[in-house]
Amino acid sequence: MNPRKIVVAVAPVAHMEKTIPHGVKNPVLPEDIAEQVIACAKAGASMVHLHVRDTKGEQVGNLRTFSHTIDLIRKETPIVIQGSTGGKSALSLELRSVSVDEPRVQMASLNMGSTNFGDGVYINTWNDIRYWAKKMKKNNVVPELEVFDLSMINAIVTLHEEGTLQAPLHFNFSLGFTGALSATADNLFRLKQALPPNSSWSLIHEGMQDFSLLGVAIGCGASGIRVGYEDGFSIKAGEYSTNVELVEHAVSLVRAMGCEVATPQEARTMLGIMR
């Protein structure tokens, strides 16, 4: 029997609002991001998640720096490129989804509802979701459905029934954000049990300090996990790692659990990426 394939994604750039530990260098320049992405791809990463930012790391609405970063990445690796439609709710719908306009973006995050993030509200209305889903469909970009709360699974089912979202549906459980669903095994089980048939799912763990919940996800049938500075800096609590070390540890975990890491081409097949 062939081992089950797992997509290992890396999100190498921490949000500017996140506290960067002393001694950790957060990559923000295109050359630094590309260098780390290429090294992570060589270590086994199947996909990279990138936001549209400027050279200071601030979220912006133009593709200049973002596209240059992809230029550098594509010289060395066919890793799957995933853009973001997340970030600042204050930006327009068009500017939040500008990554989908970059022709080399093959998948994009699609946030499936509004939620509290700390003291603020992360706004993603149903009409917002419809707008971004339509744009992704037009540009042949596969949506990764970001789930911060159990109710969002029901929303996805409704949006699929009305034709806004097309099967197969690829869920990404986004746990651990302050104000949203906490990162526990119990919550992971609840989300998994609520999924519609024939769905695939993956996990990101905001504030991750060790890989224990990623191991639970793999054991429960996840088709993907994510590591990198956007989510956490540690393999074990109190010790900080590089993005490459985080990917290497994720790859080792996948193999220790009897699975194998998907190549970028295998990831495209698993996720239905045609672009």
C-alpha positions, 0 to 999 in steps of 0.5 A, a space after each residue: 500500500 502506498 503511503 498517504 500523501 500530506 501537503 506541507 505548506 510554509 508561511 515564512 513571513 510573520 505578520 507585522 503585528 506579531 512580536 518577533 522573538 529576539 534573534 529571529 530574523 523575519 524575512 520581508 525583502 523579496 530576496 530574503 523571502 525567496 531564499 527561504 522559500 527555495 530552501 524550504 522547498 528543498 527541505 520538502 515544502 509542497 506549498 508556500 503561503 504569501 501575502 502581498 506586502 511591500 519591502 517593509 512588510 506592510 500589506 499593500 494593494 499593488 503587486 510589484 514586490 509580490 511579483 518580484 518575489 515570485 520571479 525569484 522563487 520560480 527560478 529555482 522551484 515549482 512549489 505551489 504558490 498560494 496567495 492571501 485574501 486576508 489581512 486588513 479588513 480596512 482595505 477594499 475587497 479588490 485590494 485584499 484579493 489582489 494576489 489573485 490577479 498574479 497569474 502564477 498564484 494557483 491557490 488562495 485563502 478564502 476566509 469563510 466568515 467574520 470573527 473576533 481577532 484580539 480586540 478587533 473584528 476580522 470582517 468577511 461578510 457573505 457578500 465579501 466571500 461571494 465577491 472573492 470566490 467569483 474572482 478566484 473562479 474567473 482566474 482559475 485559482 483554487 480557494 482554500 476555505 479558512 475556517 475559524 469557527 464551527 458555524 463557518 462549515 455550515 456557511 460553506 455548505 450553504 455557499 456550495 449549494 447556491 453555486 458560489 463554491 464548487 466541489 471538491 471543497 478544501 477546508 483549512 482549520 485555522 485554530 488558535 487566534 485570540 477570540 476565535 476557536 482555540 487550538 485543541 484536539 477537541 475542537 479539531 475533532 468537532 470540526 472534522 466531524 462536521 465536514 461534508 463528505 468528500 472534503 479534504 482538510 488541513 490545519 494551521 495553528 496560530 501561536 504554535 509552540 510545538 507540533 503536537 496538534 499537527 501530529 493529531 491532525 495527521 493522525 485524524 486524516 488531514 491532507 495538509 499541515 502548515 508551519 512557518 513564522 506566520 504561525 509560530 517560531 518553535 519546534 518546542 516551547 522556549 526554543 526558536 527555529 528557522 523556517 527551514 528547520 520548521 519544515 524539516 521537522 514537519 517532514 520528519 513528523 509526516 514520515 514518522 507517522 507512516 505518511 509521505 510528503 506530497 511533491 508540488 506536482 502531487 499537491 496540485 493533483 490533490 488540490 485540483 489545481 489546473 493553473 
